[in-house]
Amino acid sequence: MTLKWLAVVVGAVSLTLCVTGNTVTLAVNGGQLPLLVNLIALTATGTAVILAVLAELNDRLNNRISALTEFLVARLNEIESSTGDRNSGFVEGYLLSHRREGTVVPIGHRGREAAER
């Protein structure tokens, strides 16, 4: 269960218990629940409502950031695909224009043969 829905359930249950307790006490004794009980129930309800709202805002923000990230990745891929073709031979063209050819260096032996030398 997500945080938002858990906060909604806690808020609904605590508010229902507060109202039900006060109604039953009023019907039986003609009074109300002690002030501390009412304050605890209302504080729990208020905190749960605030937490649910913050969780919803966080979820919306995450969705927007994900959408923005997907758009940015798609746009960068599009830019890379259009410019990659023009710049792919830059280094090779530069080397050919200066009449330099790369030298090939063989890789040395590894293992016991290299240690024996």
PLY file of the C-alpha trace (Angstrom):
ply
format ascii 1.0
element vertex 117
property float x
property float y
property float z
element edge 116
property int vertex1
property int vertex2
end_header
0.00 0.00 0.00
1.45 3.34 -0.90
2.13 6.05 1.62
-0.67 8.24 0.28
-3.36 5.60 0.68
-2.04 4.51 4.05
-2.31 8.12 5.25
-5.85 8.38 3.87
-6.89 5.20 5.70
-5.31 6.36 8.98
-7.01 9.75 8.68
-10.40 8.23 7.91
-10.18 5.70 10.74
-9.05 8.24 13.34
-11.75 10.73 12.35
-14.39 8.01 12.37
-13.29 6.83 15.81
-13.39 10.38 17.16
-16.90 11.06 15.82
-18.21 7.64 16.84
-16.73 7.90 20.34
-18.21 11.36 20.88
-21.62 10.24 19.55
-21.74 7.16 21.77
-20.58 9.11 24.82
-23.17 11.81 24.12
-25.94 9.22 23.78
-24.97 7.31 26.94
-23.72 9.98 29.38
-24.85 13.20 27.76
-21.22 14.42 27.50
-18.20 14.00 25.27
-14.87 12.18 25.26
-12.02 13.72 27.25
-10.26 16.61 25.54
-6.96 14.71 25.26
-8.61 11.86 23.33
-10.26 14.31 20.94
-6.99 16.21 20.42
-5.04 13.04 19.71
-7.64 11.86 17.18
-7.82 15.24 15.43
-4.03 15.57 15.39
-3.69 12.12 13.82
-6.33 13.05 11.22
-4.66 16.35 10.36
-1.22 14.78 10.13
-2.55 12.01 7.90
-4.21 14.52 5.55
-1.01 16.57 5.26
1.03 13.42 4.64
-1.41 12.25 1.95
-1.23 15.60 0.16
2.58 15.64 0.29
2.75 12.05 -0.99
0.47 12.95 -3.92
2.58 16.00 -4.78
5.74 13.89 -4.61
4.21 11.31 -6.94
3.21 14.00 -9.46
6.70 15.53 -9.31
8.30 12.13 -9.95
6.02 11.57 -12.94
6.92 14.95 -14.42
10.64 14.36 -13.92
10.35 10.94 -15.56
8.51 12.40 -18.55
11.08 15.18 -18.88
13.92 12.65 -18.70
12.35 10.47 -21.41
11.85 13.53 -23.63
15.44 14.64 -23.09
16.82 11.19 -23.89
14.75 10.99 -27.07
15.85 14.46 -28.13
19.52 13.72 -27.45
19.28 10.47 -29.41
17.73 12.38 -32.29
20.50 14.99 -32.20
23.17 12.30 -31.98
21.76 10.41 -34.94
21.71 13.49 -37.14
25.18 14.80 -36.22
26.94 11.48 -35.78
27.07 10.84 -39.53
28.80 14.14 -40.34
31.44 13.90 -37.62
32.22 10.18 -37.78
35.18 10.55 -40.13
36.69 13.65 -38.55
39.72 11.98 -36.99
40.41 9.81 -40.00
40.12 12.82 -42.33
42.45 14.86 -40.15
45.07 12.14 -40.11
44.83 11.60 -43.86
45.17 15.31 -44.58
48.48 15.40 -42.68
49.77 12.28 -44.43
50.25 10.41 -41.17
49.51 6.76 -40.91
49.07 5.02 -37.63
51.82 2.64 -36.66
50.95 -0.87 -35.68
52.70 -2.06 -32.53
52.47 -5.75 -31.73
51.32 -6.73 -28.27
54.03 -8.37 -26.22
53.82 -11.88 -24.86
52.13 -12.44 -21.55
52.39 -15.00 -18.86
55.41 -17.18 -18.19
57.09 -16.44 -21.52
57.28 -12.70 -20.67
58.61 -13.44 -17.17
61.37 -15.71 -18.57
62.76 -12.98 -20.82
0 1
1 2
2 3
3 4
4 5
5 6
6 7
7 8
8 9
9 10
10 11
11 12
12 13
13 14
14 15
15 16
16 17
17 18
18 19
19 20
20 21
21 22
22 23
23 24
24 25
25 26
26 27
27 28
28 29
29 30
30 31
31 32
32 33
33 34
34 35
35 36
36 37
37 38
38 39
39 40
40 41
41 42
42 43
43 44
44 45
45 46
46 47
47 48
48 49
49 50
50 51
51 52
52 53
53 54
54 55
55 56
56 57
57 58
58 59
59 60
60 61
61 62
62 63
63 64
64 65
65 66
66 67
67 68
68 69
69 70
70 71
71 72
72 73
73 74
74 75
75 76
76 77
77 78
78 79
79 80
80 81
81 82
82 83
83 84
84 85
85 86
86 87
87 88
88 89
89 90
90 91
91 92
92 93
93 94
94 95
95 96
96 97
97 98
98 99
99 100
100 101
101 102
102 103
103 104
104 105
105 106
106 107
107 108
108 109
109 110
110 111
111 112
112 113
113 114
114 115
115 116
